[in-house]
């Protein structure tokens, strides 16, 4: 199986890039990333996807499942360098390779990087 993400809602910061396998963003102090991610477009060799999984593996963030394949992720700016989220799907036999969400927290002393 292949985990494929589609951003269907939320509020993104000024810098972000996304594709079907990943989403990267940079947050300044006091910014928050809120995304709604749909995984229903994930693919398997004709076998239905049975399970969807997302987990914050580093940093700070919360995940709320809105239905079987749709979740909301909220990542506030924090003093940790970044927040990473692992996204997987399962076809009943195998877990997919991961899709990911990676959010870099820009410290005030690093603001020059975004100009």
Rosetta constraint file for C-alpha pairs under 8 A:
AtomPair CA 1 CA 42 HARMONIC 7.37 0.50
AtomPair CA 1 CA 43 HARMONIC 5.52 0.50
AtomPair CA 1 CA 44 HARMONIC 4.17 0.50
AtomPair CA 1 CA 45 HARMONIC 7.02 0.50
AtomPair CA 1 CA 49 HARMONIC 7.91 0.50
AtomPair CA 1 CA 89 HARMONIC 6.92 0.50
AtomPair CA 1 CA 90 HARMONIC 6.71 0.50
AtomPair CA 1 CA 91 HARMONIC 6.47 0.50
AtomPair CA 1 CA 94 HARMONIC 7.07 0.50
AtomPair CA 1 CA 95 HARMONIC 6.74 0.50
AtomPair CA 1 CA 96 HARMONIC 4.74 0.50
AtomPair CA 1 CA 97 HARMONIC 7.44 0.50
AtomPair CA 2 CA 42 HARMONIC 5.71 0.50
AtomPair CA 2 CA 43 HARMONIC 5.09 0.50
AtomPair CA 2 CA 44 HARMONIC 6.30 0.50
AtomPair CA 2 CA 89 HARMONIC 7.09 0.50
AtomPair CA 2 CA 96 HARMONIC 5.11 0.50
AtomPair CA 2 CA 97 HARMONIC 6.23 0.50
AtomPair CA 2 CA 98 HARMONIC 7.82 0.50
AtomPair CA 3 CA 21 HARMONIC 6.96 0.50
AtomPair CA 3 CA 39 HARMONIC 6.92 0.50
AtomPair CA 3 CA 41 HARMONIC 7.96 0.50
AtomPair CA 3 CA 42 HARMONIC 4.82 0.50
AtomPair CA 3 CA 43 HARMONIC 6.73 0.50
AtomPair CA 3 CA 87 HARMONIC 7.01 0.50
AtomPair CA 3 CA 88 HARMONIC 5.61 0.50
AtomPair CA 3 CA 89 HARMONIC 5.55 0.50
AtomPair CA 3 CA 96 HARMONIC 6.03 0.50
AtomPair CA 3 CA 97 HARMONIC 6.86 0.50
AtomPair CA 3 CA 98 HARMONIC 6.42 0.50
AtomPair CA 3 CA 99 HARMONIC 5.81 0.50
AtomPair CA 4 CA 20 HARMONIC 5.01 0.50
AtomPair CA 4 CA 21 HARMONIC 5.52 0.50
AtomPair CA 4 CA 39 HARMONIC 5.85 0.50
AtomPair CA 4 CA 40 HARMONIC 7.82 0.50
AtomPair CA 4 CA 41 HARMONIC 5.86 0.50
AtomPair CA 4 CA 42 HARMONIC 4.53 0.50
AtomPair CA 4 CA 43 HARMONIC 7.23 0.50
AtomPair CA 4 CA 99 HARMONIC 6.83 0.50
AtomPair CA 5 CA 19 HARMONIC 7.56 0.50
AtomPair CA 5 CA 20 HARMONIC 4.84 0.50
AtomPair CA 5 CA 21 HARMONIC 6.07 0.50
AtomPair CA 5 CA 22 HARMONIC 7.28 0.50
AtomPair CA 5 CA 37 HARMONIC 6.15 0.50
AtomPair CA 5 CA 38 HARMONIC 5.77 0.50
AtomPair CA 5 CA 39 HARMONIC 5.10 0.50
AtomPair CA 5 CA 41 HARMONIC 7.13 0.50
AtomPair CA 5 CA 42 HARMONIC 7.29 0.50
AtomPair CA 5 CA 99 HARMONIC 7.32 0.50
AtomPair CA 6 CA 19 HARMONIC 7.71 0.50
AtomPair CA 6 CA 20 HARMONIC 6.08 0.50
AtomPair CA 6 CA 37 HARMONIC 5.56 0.50
AtomPair CA 6 CA 38 HARMONIC 5.13 0.50
AtomPair CA 6 CA 39 HARMONIC 6.63 0.50
AtomPair CA 6 CA 41 HARMONIC 7.69 0.50
AtomPair CA 7 CA 35 HARMONIC 6.70 0.50
AtomPair CA 7 CA 36 HARMONIC 5.81 0.50
AtomPair CA 7 CA 37 HARMONIC 4.70 0.50
AtomPair CA 7 CA 38 HARMONIC 6.39 0.50
AtomPair CA 8 CA 35 HARMONIC 7.65 0.50
AtomPair CA 8 CA 36 HARMONIC 5.56 0.50
AtomPair CA 8 CA 37 HARMONIC 5.94 0.50
AtomPair CA 8 CA 38 HARMONIC 6.57 0.50
AtomPair CA 9 CA 35 HARMONIC 5.79 0.50
AtomPair CA 9 CA 36 HARMONIC 4.83 0.50
AtomPair CA 9 CA 37 HARMONIC 7.35 0.50
AtomPair CA 10 CA 33 HARMONIC 7.85 0.50
AtomPair CA 10 CA 34 HARMONIC 4.99 0.50
AtomPair CA 10 CA 35 HARMONIC 4.21 0.50
AtomPair CA 10 CA 36 HARMONIC 5.62 0.50
AtomPair CA 11 CA 33 HARMONIC 6.13 0.50
AtomPair CA 11 CA 34 HARMONIC 5.13 0.50
AtomPair CA 11 CA 35 HARMONIC 6.22 0.50
AtomPair CA 12 CA 16 HARMONIC 7.03 0.50
AtomPair CA 12 CA 25 HARMONIC 7.91 0.50
AtomPair CA 12 CA 32 HARMONIC 7.93 0.50
AtomPair CA 12 CA 33 HARMONIC 5.44 0.50
AtomPair CA 12 CA 34 HARMONIC 6.48 0.50
AtomPair CA 12 CA 35 HARMONIC 7.16 0.50
AtomPair CA 13 CA 25 HARMONIC 7.11 0.50
AtomPair CA 13 CA 26 HARMONIC 7.06 0.50
AtomPair CA 13 CA 27 HARMONIC 6.41 0.50
AtomPair CA 13 CA 31 HARMONIC 7.15 0.50
AtomPair CA 13 CA 32 HARMONIC 7.41 0.50
AtomPair CA 13 CA 33 HARMONIC 6.38 0.50
AtomPair CA 14 CA 26 HARMONIC 7.82 0.50
AtomPair CA 15 CA 25 HARMONIC 5.63 0.50
AtomPair CA 15 CA 26 HARMONIC 5.69 0.50
AtomPair CA 15 CA 27 HARMONIC 7.75 0.50
AtomPair CA 16 CA 23 HARMONIC 7.28 0.50
AtomPair CA 16 CA 24 HARMONIC 5.54 0.50
AtomPair CA 16 CA 25 HARMONIC 4.09 0.50
AtomPair CA 16 CA 26 HARMONIC 6.59 0.50
AtomPair CA 17 CA 23 HARMONIC 5.79 0.50
AtomPair CA 17 CA 24 HARMONIC 5.37 0.50
AtomPair CA 17 CA 25 HARMONIC 6.46 0.50
AtomPair CA 18 CA 22 HARMONIC 5.77 0.50
AtomPair CA 18 CA 23 HARMONIC 4.23 0.50
AtomPair CA 18 CA 24 HARMONIC 6.36 0.50
AtomPair CA 19 CA 23 HARMONIC 6.40 0.50
AtomPair CA 20 CA 99 HARMONIC 7.94 0.50
AtomPair CA 21 CA 98 HARMONIC 7.83 0.50
AtomPair CA 21 CA 99 HARMONIC 4.70 0.50
AtomPair CA 21 CA 100 HARMONIC 6.64 0.50
AtomPair CA 22 CA 99 HARMONIC 5.44 0.50
AtomPair CA 22 CA 100 HARMONIC 4.79 0.50
AtomPair CA 22 CA 101 HARMONIC 5.67 0.50
AtomPair CA 22 CA 102 HARMONIC 7.91 0.50
AtomPair CA 23 CA 100 HARMONIC 6.42 0.50
AtomPair CA 23 CA 101 HARMONIC 4.68 0.50
AtomPair CA 23 CA 102 HARMONIC 6.30 0.50
AtomPair CA 24 CA 101 HARMONIC 5.84 0.50
AtomPair CA 24 CA 102 HARMONIC 4.82 0.50
AtomPair CA 24 CA 103 HARMONIC 5.64 0.50
AtomPair CA 24 CA 104 HARMONIC 7.81 0.50
AtomPair CA 25 CA 102 HARMONIC 6.57 0.50
AtomPair CA 25 CA 103 HARMONIC 4.80 0.50
AtomPair CA 25 CA 104 HARMONIC 6.23 0.50
AtomPair CA 26 CA 103 HARMONIC 5.54 0.50
AtomPair CA 26 CA 104 HARMONIC 4.62 0.50
AtomPair CA 26 CA 105 HARMONIC 5.81 0.50
AtomPair CA 26 CA 106 HARMONIC 6.51 0.50
AtomPair CA 27 CA 31 HARMONIC 5.75 0.50
AtomPair CA 27 CA 32 HARMONIC 6.96 0.50
AtomPair CA 27 CA 33 HARMONIC 7.51 0.50
AtomPair CA 27 CA 77 HARMONIC 5.95 0.50
AtomPair CA 27 CA 103 HARMONIC 7.08 0.50
AtomPair CA 27 CA 104 HARMONIC 6.25 0.50
AtomPair CA 27 CA 105 HARMONIC 4.98 0.50
AtomPair CA 27 CA 106 HARMONIC 5.77 0.50
AtomPair CA 28 CA 77 HARMONIC 6.65 0.50
AtomPair CA 28 CA 105 HARMONIC 6.34 0.50
AtomPair CA 28 CA 106 HARMONIC 5.15 0.50
AtomPair CA 28 CA 107 HARMONIC 6.88 0.50
AtomPair CA 28 CA 108 HARMONIC 7.48 0.50
AtomPair CA 28 CA 111 HARMONIC 7.72 0.50
AtomPair CA 29 CA 77 HARMONIC 5.73 0.50
AtomPair CA 29 CA 78 HARMONIC 7.43 0.50
AtomPair CA 29 CA 105 HARMONIC 7.71 0.50
AtomPair CA 29 CA 106 HARMONIC 7.05 0.50
AtomPair CA 29 CA 107 HARMONIC 6.91 0.50
AtomPair CA 29 CA 108 HARMONIC 7.01 0.50
AtomPair CA 30 CA 76 HARMONIC 7.50 0.50
AtomPair CA 30 CA 77 HARMONIC 5.98 0.50
AtomPair CA 31 CA 76 HARMONIC 6.41 0.50
AtomPair CA 31 CA 77 HARMONIC 5.68 0.50
AtomPair CA 32 CA 74 HARMONIC 7.03 0.50
AtomPair CA 32 CA 75 HARMONIC 5.67 0.50
AtomPair CA 32 CA 76 HARMONIC 4.23 0.50
AtomPair CA 32 CA 77 HARMONIC 5.82 0.50
AtomPair CA 33 CA 73 HARMONIC 7.80 0.50
AtomPair CA 33 CA 74 HARMONIC 5.68 0.50
AtomPair CA 33 CA 75 HARMONIC 5.05 0.50
AtomPair CA 33 CA 76 HARMONIC 6.25 0.50
AtomPair CA 34 CA 72 HARMONIC 7.04 0.50
AtomPair CA 34 CA 73 HARMONIC 5.71 0.50
AtomPair CA 34 CA 74 HARMONIC 4.53 0.50
AtomPair CA 34 CA 75 HARMONIC 6.49 0.50
AtomPair CA 35 CA 72 HARMONIC 5.55 0.50
AtomPair CA 35 CA 73 HARMONIC 5.38 0.50
AtomPair CA 35 CA 74 HARMONIC 6.69 0.50
AtomPair CA 36 CA 70 HARMONIC 6.92 0.50
AtomPair CA 36 CA 71 HARMONIC 5.64 0.50
AtomPair CA 36 CA 72 HARMONIC 4.35 0.50
AtomPair CA 36 CA 73 HARMONIC 6.51 0.50
AtomPair CA 37 CA 70 HARMONIC 5.66 0.50
AtomPair CA 37 CA 71 HARMONIC 5.46 0.50
AtomPair CA 37 CA 72 HARMONIC 6.30 0.50
AtomPair CA 37 CA 73 HARMONIC 7.84 0.50
AtomPair CA 38 CA 69 HARMONIC 5.91 0.50
AtomPair CA 38 CA 70 HARMONIC 4.52 0.50
AtomPair CA 38 CA 71 HARMONIC 6.76 0.50
AtomPair CA 39 CA 52 HARMONIC 7.49 0.50
AtomPair CA 39 CA 69 HARMONIC 5.11 0.50
AtomPair CA 39 CA 70 HARMONIC 6.21 0.50
AtomPair CA 40 CA 69 HARMONIC 5.56 0.50
AtomPair CA 40 CA 70 HARMONIC 7.62 0.50
AtomPair CA 42 CA 49 HARMONIC 7.60 0.50
AtomPair CA 42 CA 89 HARMONIC 7.38 0.50
AtomPair CA 43 CA 49 HARMONIC 7.60 0.50
AtomPair CA 44 CA 48 HARMONIC 6.83 0.50
AtomPair CA 44 CA 49 HARMONIC 6.93 0.50
AtomPair CA 44 CA 91 HARMONIC 6.82 0.50
AtomPair CA 47 CA 91 HARMONIC 6.27 0.50
AtomPair CA 48 CA 91 HARMONIC 5.96 0.50
AtomPair CA 49 CA 89 HARMONIC 6.74 0.50
AtomPair CA 49 CA 90 HARMONIC 5.74 0.50
AtomPair CA 49 CA 91 HARMONIC 4.33 0.50
AtomPair CA 49 CA 92 HARMONIC 7.16 0.50
AtomPair CA 50 CA 89 HARMONIC 7.62 0.50
AtomPair CA 50 CA 90 HARMONIC 5.75 0.50
AtomPair CA 50 CA 91 HARMONIC 5.13 0.50
AtomPair CA 50 CA 92 HARMONIC 5.77 0.50
AtomPair CA 51 CA 89 HARMONIC 5.66 0.50
AtomPair CA 51 CA 90 HARMONIC 5.01 0.50
AtomPair CA 51 CA 91 HARMONIC 6.86 0.50
AtomPair CA 51 CA 92 HARMONIC 7.52 0.50
AtomPair CA 52 CA 68 HARMONIC 7.14 0.50
AtomPair CA 52 CA 69 HARMONIC 6.13 0.50
AtomPair CA 52 CA 87 HARMONIC 7.83 0.50
AtomPair CA 52 CA 88 HARMONIC 6.10 0.50
AtomPair CA 52 CA 89 HARMONIC 4.57 0.50
AtomPair CA 52 CA 90 HARMONIC 6.48 0.50
AtomPair CA 53 CA 87 HARMONIC 5.73 0.50
AtomPair CA 53 CA 88 HARMONIC 5.07 0.50
AtomPair CA 53 CA 89 HARMONIC 6.04 0.50
AtomPair CA 54 CA 63 HARMONIC 7.53 0.50
AtomPair CA 54 CA 85 HARMONIC 6.73 0.50
AtomPair CA 54 CA 86 HARMONIC 5.53 0.50
AtomPair CA 54 CA 87 HARMONIC 4.42 0.50
AtomPair CA 54 CA 88 HARMONIC 6.37 0.50
AtomPair CA 55 CA 63 HARMONIC 7.37 0.50
AtomPair CA 55 CA 85 HARMONIC 5.50 0.50
AtomPair CA 55 CA 86 HARMONIC 5.36 0.50
AtomPair CA 55 CA 87 HARMONIC 6.76 0.50
AtomPair CA 56 CA 60 HARMONIC 7.27 0.50
AtomPair CA 56 CA 61 HARMONIC 6.47 0.50
AtomPair CA 56 CA 62 HARMONIC 7.37 0.50
AtomPair CA 56 CA 63 HARMONIC 7.78 0.50
AtomPair CA 56 CA 83 HARMONIC 7.31 0.50
AtomPair CA 56 CA 84 HARMONIC 5.93 0.50
AtomPair CA 56 CA 85 HARMONIC 4.37 0.50
AtomPair CA 56 CA 86 HARMONIC 6.44 0.50
AtomPair CA 57 CA 83 HARMONIC 7.59 0.50
AtomPair CA 57 CA 84 HARMONIC 5.67 0.50
AtomPair CA 57 CA 85 HARMONIC 5.63 0.50
AtomPair CA 57 CA 86 HARMONIC 6.60 0.50
AtomPair CA 58 CA 82 HARMONIC 7.35 0.50
AtomPair CA 58 CA 83 HARMONIC 5.25 0.50
AtomPair CA 58 CA 84 HARMONIC 5.22 0.50
AtomPair CA 58 CA 85 HARMONIC 7.27 0.50
AtomPair CA 59 CA 80 HARMONIC 6.15 0.50
AtomPair CA 59 CA 81 HARMONIC 7.65 0.50
AtomPair CA 59 CA 82 HARMONIC 5.79 0.50
AtomPair CA 59 CA 83 HARMONIC 4.11 0.50
AtomPair CA 59 CA 84 HARMONIC 6.59 0.50
AtomPair CA 60 CA 75 HARMONIC 6.41 0.50
AtomPair CA 60 CA 76 HARMONIC 7.23 0.50
AtomPair CA 60 CA 78 HARMONIC 7.36 0.50
AtomPair CA 60 CA 80 HARMONIC 7.98 0.50
AtomPair CA 60 CA 83 HARMONIC 5.90 0.50
AtomPair CA 61 CA 73 HARMONIC 6.92 0.50
AtomPair CA 61 CA 74 HARMONIC 5.55 0.50
AtomPair CA 61 CA 75 HARMONIC 4.39 0.50
AtomPair CA 61 CA 76 HARMONIC 6.72 0.50
AtomPair CA 61 CA 83 HARMONIC 7.18 0.50
AtomPair CA 62 CA 73 HARMONIC 5.67 0.50
AtomPair CA 62 CA 74 HARMONIC 5.34 0.50
AtomPair CA 62 CA 75 HARMONIC 6.70 0.50
AtomPair CA 63 CA 71 HARMONIC 6.69 0.50
AtomPair CA 63 CA 72 HARMONIC 5.69 0.50
AtomPair CA 63 CA 73 HARMONIC 4.60 0.50
AtomPair CA 63 CA 74 HARMONIC 6.66 0.50
AtomPair CA 64 CA 71 HARMONIC 5.53 0.50
AtomPair CA 64 CA 72 HARMONIC 5.15 0.50
AtomPair CA 64 CA 73 HARMONIC 6.51 0.50
AtomPair CA 65 CA 69 HARMONIC 7.75 0.50
AtomPair CA 65 CA 70 HARMONIC 6.08 0.50
AtomPair CA 65 CA 71 HARMONIC 4.18 0.50
AtomPair CA 65 CA 72 HARMONIC 6.31 0.50
AtomPair CA 66 CA 70 HARMONIC 5.43 0.50
AtomPair CA 66 CA 71 HARMONIC 5.17 0.50
AtomPair CA 66 CA 72 HARMONIC 6.94 0.50
AtomPair CA 67 CA 71 HARMONIC 6.98 0.50
AtomPair CA 75 CA 83 HARMONIC 7.54 0.50
AtomPair CA 75 CA 103 HARMONIC 7.89 0.50
AtomPair CA 77 CA 105 HARMONIC 5.94 0.50
AtomPair CA 78 CA 105 HARMONIC 6.55 0.50
AtomPair CA 79 CA 105 HARMONIC 7.02 0.50
AtomPair CA 79 CA 107 HARMONIC 7.24 0.50
AtomPair CA 80 CA 105 HARMONIC 6.88 0.50
AtomPair CA 81 CA 104 HARMONIC 6.04 0.50
AtomPair CA 81 CA 105 HARMONIC 5.27 0.50
AtomPair CA 81 CA 106 HARMONIC 7.40 0.50
AtomPair CA 82 CA 102 HARMONIC 7.05 0.50
AtomPair CA 82 CA 103 HARMONIC 5.39 0.50
AtomPair CA 82 CA 104 HARMONIC 4.33 0.50
AtomPair CA 82 CA 105 HARMONIC 5.36 0.50
AtomPair CA 83 CA 102 HARMONIC 5.80 0.50
AtomPair CA 83 CA 103 HARMONIC 5.11 0.50
AtomPair CA 83 CA 104 HARMONIC 6.60 0.50
AtomPair CA 83 CA 105 HARMONIC 7.88 0.50
AtomPair CA 84 CA 100 HARMONIC 7.13 0.50
AtomPair CA 84 CA 101 HARMONIC 5.73 0.50
AtomPair CA 84 CA 102 HARMONIC 4.52 0.50
AtomPair CA 84 CA 103 HARMONIC 6.42 0.50
AtomPair CA 85 CA 100 HARMONIC 5.59 0.50
AtomPair CA 85 CA 101 HARMONIC 4.97 0.50
AtomPair CA 85 CA 102 HARMONIC 6.39 0.50
AtomPair CA 86 CA 98 HARMONIC 6.25 0.50
AtomPair CA 86 CA 99 HARMONIC 6.35 0.50
AtomPair CA 86 CA 100 HARMONIC 4.97 0.50
AtomPair CA 86 CA 101 HARMONIC 6.82 0.50
AtomPair CA 87 CA 98 HARMONIC 5.50 0.50
AtomPair CA 87 CA 99 HARMONIC 5.03 0.50
AtomPair CA 87 CA 100 HARMONIC 5.65 0.50
AtomPair CA 87 CA 101 HARMONIC 7.89 0.50
AtomPair CA 88 CA 95 HARMONIC 6.55 0.50
AtomPair CA 88 CA 96 HARMONIC 5.62 0.50
AtomPair CA 88 CA 97 HARMONIC 6.78 0.50
AtomPair CA 88 CA 98 HARMONIC 5.24 0.50
AtomPair CA 88 CA 99 HARMONIC 6.53 0.50
AtomPair CA 89 CA 95 HARMONIC 5.77 0.50
AtomPair CA 89 CA 96 HARMONIC 5.45 0.50
AtomPair CA 90 CA 94 HARMONIC 5.57 0.50
AtomPair CA 90 CA 95 HARMONIC 4.45 0.50
AtomPair CA 90 CA 96 HARMONIC 6.14 0.50
AtomPair CA 91 CA 95 HARMONIC 6.97 0.50
AtomPair CA 106 CA 110 HARMONIC 5.97 0.50
AtomPair CA 106 CA 111 HARMONIC 6.67 0.50
AtomPair CA 107 CA 111 HARMONIC 6.83 0.50
AtomPair CA 111 CA 115 HARMONIC 7.31 0.50
